[in-house]
Amino acid sequence: MDISYISGLDLGQQSDYSALAVAERTESGENKNYAIRHLVRWPLQTPYTQIATDIVSLFRRPPLCKSILCV
């Protein structure tokens, strides 16, 4: 079974939340399954520098250290 992670980061503006979703993809033969494994929504007006610090901390270690992050 092959397992990988794909994450999406939506950076909010002044009145929009910033959010991160981490999906785990598993493959077994021709079957592909996706499951949401982590969700984060930062408070409104969280500085981008704080979000970047949080993202670096999260993606520094397995299993996300070599995964895909779409912004």
Secondary structure, DSSP 4 states (H G I P E B T S, - for coil): -EEEEEEEEE---TTS--EEEEEEEEEETTEEEEEEEEEEEPPTT--HHHHHHHHHHHHTSTTTTTSEEE-
